[in-house]
């Protein structure tokens, strides 16, 4: 599952808005950025929001919504840590799992 698609499924049109914001800011395709470098996504989101804490909270809340509203067992702290530590493998693995879990 692409990251923007995940966001749209959780809170439409969040994914579409972030995708457009990234493109307008010249940051490239948000899905490619997340899959290539989650930390780069987090840094760019912080620039867009003008607040690093809000960017981290946004990423954290994605996991919490998956857990609370969709019953998916995901560690929100570990999800955020994957973005902070640039663990693209962890993020890509979860996006692949979510593709089947949310269908």
Steps between C-alpha positions, in 0.01 A plus 500: 500500500625845419531741792266762351240229441531392864444857617198539274351177639549619857392862456408603147637724344812510723711296257393703199574826683846392616581364155410836341682697769818300444478552125437876534793537740727320253551205736402240240253215522408438863465124446847472352647713779341286773614174341852624425567697819241523776724745688507727195120490495489596868743789447309629198168472679651699790600771251148510356344517846773725638512275805697180558275391788189522284666294226592230752151509650348456154709188431426365849126558458491298177598192702264584787205534258589166342503345845192661653268529203605200292617254767845466347771421752778744422740660745459875445831576672685253277320638189618853586846371584520339155445843345750667733768234442433478126401133521349478153478120518272515803278765342479317165422171677214662690363669189499160328319339798245780510423445135337168591376591849298802386342346189 
